[in-house]
Amino acid sequence: MTAKAAELRVESREDGPAAHWVEVEVPASQVDAAFAHSYQMLGRSARVRGFRPGKAPISVLRKLHGPAIAEEIERELVGATLADALGRAGLAPISQPRVESEPPAEGAPFQYRARVEVKPAFTLCELRGLPAQRPSAAVADEDVEKELEEVRQRHAQMVEEAEGATAANGTLVTMDFEGRIDGVAFEGGAGKDVTIELGGGQLIAGFDEQLVGARAGEERTVRVRFPDDYGKAELAGKDAEFAVRVTTLRRREVPALDDEFARDLGDFETLEQVRAKIRESLVAARERAAKSAVRHSLIDALIERVPFDVPAGAIEERLHRRLHDAAHDLEHRGVARAAVDRQVARWEQEWRPHVEREIREEWLLEAVAARESIAADDADLDAYFAKLAEEQGEDVKRVRKTYADAGVVEAVRAQLVEDKAVEFLLGAAKVADVSGS
């Protein structure tokens, strides 16, 4: 079902700096045609007592199904005319328009209105000379030694303690336990062959402290109180008692820092080669972080100089789409529905400012690209996919087809334009090197 553009009546008025109300009137002839078509389709399949299939008159169908047909036509007419109406009003919505209407009636025009959010108007500042800060990517000897020690700890061997040894902070304790509240076992309160590091804070506060001094084979009673803000509401603030049996005590035995350790790590002959590789990796990571930081500080400066409000609908739509995807991922991984809801509620608060900044940044860089005639052509796309294919060890045609099949090639082009806009701003910026990370 379509509506002829010439027959629509469209009026638009502003509703603040970044929204419009669009009032649309669909002529009665179009409304009547929609009703006639719907009743005709319904008449072919409707079964009405006293009439043969497909022979019930429209007057009977109108009496039986009129309200439902009107609601269906309301949705159809809005869907068929809204895009045309927005085009005639010269509006490009940035979020789903909010439509207000009443069901149409035969013999009368159908009227509805839509509140449409659009990009706010703003004027770019002077783009040359924006301030930015670039942190140092330098790596000190102590940074290398710290990373080397972490590698050493990761390669520690777990050695069982001698008979009669007692648990202390740092001891790896393997145990079986069963918890009760008011003498009743509760879900998730039991475990078998669970290993914790005493002093590591892996369990409820006060639990592992009560295992200090325990021996393998010993049984102990551990009493704790669940925090008031504990993740499971049915346990929050409750006192619990755990029957614990310690089965094994072990300790970490770290290797010596020598050339033999280096050879155990892989393609190294000496410990100095390991240190050199660690330094190389740290420098690369800090250079990436410095690049990200200088970009962030540059965009901060641009945002500060070009203030505007991001319409709430644009934020909500992107935020909820992202939350929906995240919730679906958690459910797919088997997380309980209640836990998913709690996590999504936290993310909704945490992610909102990031989503707003993301939208603001996109619009600003889009405006920069437009002012400076920055674009990404097919050669840029070819270079991007060639680099991506090389990194993934894939055939470039296959990589490009994957992106094309997913319908995101133009999104890649838009990202390349953003990157070029940032490069332009950086090339003209006043970048100050700062100490620290």
N, C-alpha and C positions, 0 to 999 in steps of 0.2 A: 504494500500500500504506500503510495507516495502522495505528496501534496505539491501542488504547483506553486512555485515561488511567487508568481505574480498575484496569486489570490490570498496569500498570507498578509496579515497586518502585523507589523512588528514595530514596537516602540522600545526605546532603551533610555534609561536614566541612571546616573551615577549613584552609588551608595557607598560613599567613602572614597579614599584614594586608590583602592585596588579592587573595587567590586562594582557590578552593575546589576540592576534589575531589568530583565528583558521580558516585556509583556507581548504575548503572541495570541492572535485570534485566527482560528481556522474557520473558513467559511462554512455555512450550514450545508451547502451542497456536498462538500467533502465529508462532513460528519454523516450526512444521510447515506452517502455511498458506502461509508465504512459500516454503518449499521446494516444496510441491505446485504452487503457481502457476508457479514458475520451471521446474520439470520439464515442466509442461503446455505452457508456451510454447516450451520447447526441443524438445519432442517433435513439435511441428507442423512444424518446419523442419529438424531434424537428419536427416542422411543417414547411416545405419549399415549397413555391409555385412551382407547376409543378411536385411534387413528392408525392407519397402516404406516409402517416405517417409511419415513421421508415424506409423508403426506400431511403432517400437522401444519395448520395455517400459521402465518407469522403472528397473528393476534394472540394465539395460544402460546407460542414460543415467547412472545414479548411478556406475557403475564407470568410465565414460569421462570424465565431466565433473564428478564430485562436488566436487573441490577448487576448481575455477573457480566453480562455482555457489555454494559456501559463501562464497568471498570476495566475490562479487557481493551475496549476501544480507547479509553483514556490513555492507557500505557502505549498503545500502538500509535496514536496520533502524536503524542509527545516524542516518541522514538523516531517517527517519520519526519517531523518538522523541526525539531530543536536545532540540529546541525545547520539546516538552511537558515533558520532565524538568526542564529549566532553569526553566520556568515554575512547576512544582510546588515546586522548591527555592527559588523567589523570587529568582533570580539573573538579572542583566542583564549579559551578557558585554560587555567592551570590546574584545576581540580574538577571533580565531578560536580556539575551544576546542581543546585538544590531547587527542585521543582515543587510548586504549589498549584494545586488545581482541584476542581470538583468534577465528578463524572459527567460526561457530555449527555445531552438530550437530543432526540431526533427533532428536526425542524428548526434548530437554533445553532448559532456559531458556538464553537468550543474555545474557551479562553483559559489560558494558564500563564503563569509567570515563573521565571527561573532566575535565581540569584547566581551570578557568574563571577568568580574570582579571576582576576587578570594580573599579569605582572605589574607591579607598581612602577610608576614613572620615576626615574632618577637621573641625575646628571653626573657623569664621571668627573673626577677631579683631575688635576694635572698628573699624568702617569709617569713622568720622568722625575727621578730623584726620590722615589718613595724609600723610606728607611726600612732596613731589614737587618737581622742579626744572624750570624753564622757561628755556631759553637765550634770549638776546636775538635779535630778528629785525632789529636795526638794520643799516643798510647805510651804510658810510662812502664818502666820495668816492673813496678809492683802490680800493675794491671795484668801483665803477662803471668807473673808468679801466682796471682790469685786464681786466674783461669786454669793454670797448670795444676794447682792444688785441687780444684774442682774435678778435673779430669782424673787425677789420682784417686780421689774419694769415690768416683763412679766405678773405678776398677778394683775397689776393695773386695777382699774375700770375706765371706761370712764364716767364722770359725766358732765351733761349739765350745762353750766354757767348760772348764774342768769340773768334775763332780764336786759338789759342795760349794761352788762359787755362788756369790749372791749378786742380785741385780742392782745396778746403779744407773744414774743418768748416762745415757749413751748405749746401754745394754739393749740388745734386740731380744724382746720377750715374746715367745710364742705361747698362746694360751687358749683355753676353752672357757667360755663364760655364759652365764644365764642370768638375766636381770628380772627383777620383780618390783612392782609398785603395789604397796599394801598387800603383799603376799601373792599377787596375781602376775603371771608372766605377760609380757606385752610384745606386740609385733616389732621386729627389728632389735629385740633386746638380747638375742642369743647369738653366739658365734663359735665356730670351731676352727682351730689352727689359725687363729688371727695373730699376726705379728705386728708389734708396734716398737718404736724406739722410745725408751723412757726419757722423759724430758722433751720429747718432740712435739707435744701438744696435739697429738692426733685424736685423742679421745676427750670426753667431757672433762672440764677442769676439775682436778683433784683425783682423777682416776689413777693415772700412772704413778702419782706420788705415793699411793698406798701399796704399790708393788715394789718399791725400793726395799732391798734387803731380802726379797723372796728368793728361794732356791728352786731348781727344777724339780717337779713332782709335788711342790707345796700347794696347798689350797688356802685361799684367803677370801674374806668377805670385804667387798669394797662398797662403801656408801657414798653416793654423790647426789647432787641436786641439779636437775636440768635447768638451764638458763631460762629466764622469763621470755626471752625472744627466740627460743629454740624453734627450728624449722617445722617440727611436728607439733601442732597446737595442743594435741591431746597429751603430750608429754611436758610441755612448757611449765616450768615452775614446780614440777613434781619431784619428790624425794624417791630415789630408787636404790635398791640393794642388789649387788651382783655377787653371785657365787663364782669365783675364779679358780681355775686350776692351771698353774704354770707348768707347761710341758717341756720347754727348751729355753735355754739362755745362750745367746751367741754374741759375739763381738765382731766389729769390723777390723780387719787386718789389712792396712793399706800397703801397697808395694813401695819399695825404695825408689827415690827419684834418681835413676841412673840410666845408662844406655840400654840395659836389658829391658827396662820398662818401656823405653822408646821403641825398641824392636817389637815388643808385644802389641804396641798400638797399631802397627801396620807398616806403611812404606817409609820407615825412618830407620836410620842407623845410629843416630846419637840423640841425646836429650836436647842438644842445642838446635837440632833440626826441628824438634817438636816446638821449642820456644819460638823459632822463626815462623813456623806455620801458625801458631797461636797469634803472634803479633800481626801477621798478614790478615788473618780473619777478623781480629779486633779492629784493625784500621779500616777494613772494608765495611764492617758493620757501623762504625762511627761515622764514616763518610756518608753512608746512606742516611743515618740519623741526622747528620748535619744538613744534608740536602733537604730532608723533610722539614727540619726546624727552620731553615732560612725561608723556605716556601711559606710555612705557616706564619712566620712573623711578617712576611711581605703582604700576605692576604689580610692579616690583622690590620696593617696600616691602611690598606685599601678600604676595608670595612669601616674603619674609624672615620675616614674622610668622605665616605659616600653612604650616609645613613638612609635606611628605608625600612618599612615594616614588611615582613614576610606574611602574607595572608594565612590565617589559621588553617583554612581548609587544605592548603598545599602541604602544610606540615603534617596535619593529621592523616591525610591520605597516604603519604609516603611512609610515615611512622607505622601506621597500622598494617600496611603491606609488608613491611620488614618484620614486624612482630608476628604476623601470621606465618611467614616463612620460618621464623625462628621456632615458633611453637610447633609447627609441623615437623621440624627436624628433631626436636626433643621427643615428641610422641613417637616418631619413627624409631628412635633409639630406646624406646621402652620406658621413658620417664612417666610416672603416674600423672594423671590429669590434674589433680590438686596441686602437685609440685610444679607442673607446667604453668598453671594459672598464677601461682605465687611469683615464679620467676619472671613471667611476662609482665606482671604488675610492676616489678622492680625495674625491668628494662624500659618500660614505658616512660618512667620518670627519668632514668639515666640517659636514654637515647634522644629524648626530645630536643635538648639544646644542640646536640650534634647534628641532628637532621635539619634543624633550622639553619645552622651555619652552613651545612652542605648545600642547601638550596640557595642561600645568599651568595655563596662563593661561585656556584654555577652561573647565576645570573650576571654577577659582576664580570666574570671572565668572558662570558658570552658578549657582553657589551664592549669589553676591551677588544675582543677579536673583531667585532663589527666596526669599531672606530678605526682600528689599524689595518683593516682589510686582511685579517689573518684567516687562512683556510687550510684545509687538509685535502690534497688531491689524491687521485688513485695511486700515484707513485708513493705517497706517504703510507697509504694502506699496504701497498706491496712490501715496503720496507718493514713495516710493523709485523706483518704475518711471516715474512722471511726470518726475522729475528726470533719470533716466537717459536717457529718450527725448529730452528736451530737449537734453541734452549730445551725444547721438549724431545728432540731427536725424532721428529716426525716429518713427513712429507708436507711441503708448504701448501700444495693443492688440497690435501686432506684437512689441514688445519683451517684453511679458509672456508672450505665447504661446511665444516662443523659450525663455524660462526654464522655462515649464511643460512644454514638450515635452522639455526636458533633465532634468526632474525635480528642479530645484534651488530651487524657490520656498521650500520649508521651510528650506533652508540659508540663503537670504537672510533669512528671518524670524529664524533663530537669530543671524545676524550683527547684525541690528538690535537684538536683545535685548542682545547683548554691548556694542554701542555705547552703548545706554542705561545699562547698568550702569557703564561707564566714565564717562559723563557724571555719573551720580549720585556716584561716588567723587570725581571732580574737583570737583564742587560742594561737597563736604564736606572736601576736602583742604586742607592747609597748603602752598600752592604758593610756592616761593621763586624769584624772578627771579635768574638768574646771568649773569655776563658770559661772553663767548666764544660759540662756535657748537657 
